[in-house]
Amino acid sequence: EDEPWRRDALHARVGLFGHELAARLPHLPPSGSQIVPLIVGEDAATMRLAAAVQAEGFDVRGIRPPTVPPGTARLRVSLTLNASAEDVVRLAATLERLWPDL
């Protein structure tokens, strides 16, 4: 409450990530939230992609059944102020580069 700039800065990161995803991977809908689910679908492909993104230095988690319904395995991106705007752009570029390799 005493530091509204934090909320504004996080909102800006969320908007930037949504913009970058729309430009790079337009089939992924924006979430408008700091928690961004990116549905991959198949469990093994999701976990391979999560591992590849983690190897690039990002703490992105693969989420699969029974946590989510079968066929909707996803990456969970949690944006925080610990990530700079440059980190957010680099994450989107990394996802763009790695996604086709499923």
Buried (B, 14 or more C-beta within 10 A) or exposed (E): EEEEEEEEEBEEBBEBBBBBBBEBBEEBEBBEEBEBBBBBEBBEBBBBBBEBBEEBEBEBBBBBEEEBEEEBBBBBBEBEEEBEEEBBBBBBEBBBEBBEEE
